[in-house]
Amino acid sequence: MSMASQDHLDKMQLRQNYRNLWHTDLMNSIQADTPYCCFAFWCGPCVSYLLRKRALYNDMSRYVCCAGYLPCSGRCGESRCPEFCLATEVFLCFGNSVASTRFLLQDEFNIQTTQCDNCIIGFMFCLQQIACIFSIVAMIVGSEEIQEASQLLSCLADMVYCTVCACMQTQHKIEMDKRDGKFGPQPVMAVPPVQQMSRIDQPVPPSVGYPPQAAYGQPYGYPPPQAQGYPPAGYPPHAYPPSNYPPPGYPPSGYSR
């Protein structure tokens, strides 16, 4: 296995561990932006060109053919004329251009593809393969019924392909609208309030319910101010310490400090 193929498989494996989701899935992209979805359906290559340029933050010096995900990437003279290379990519390799923009956004924002989106994309690919197989069988057999069935199946596969690509590009456009702040400012995570730790885990107990500590270099405040009834009557007790303290013979002989 070549190094490029291994890198491609590693990236596909890494995308399965992404945790973020698309702002809208393929099923709801038509409802989310119907005019743009119609635009992407009737003029897919133009939309693919605009979305790739926008995904690169309109900096075409960063452009690489198929966003660097195919073996031809970086070998087509993109640095000399990136606009022409991108136009060639979206018209001659339309499917790859849409998929490359999708991978570019997924890797940038750690977006995973939901199971529903995977089913829709997988159904599109399977339908294309079945239509191709029917076309080959009709060519070999020469039956008019099979030829008509293969033509209908090919037309259905093309319609599904164009519809899924239009929904996919609308999904990309909505995600970049979110990136560019067109849905309003992103919520800022507030700093959590200071929480008191458990006294078991804390060598010094928290100051909840206690008077504030004095500034550094000042006495801590002990003994406390003479409040009413402090110290209590009878404290210290009378005849303290006792007369027989320390006991006789203490400290023992031979003891030295």
Disulfide bonds with the S-S distance in Angstrom:
none
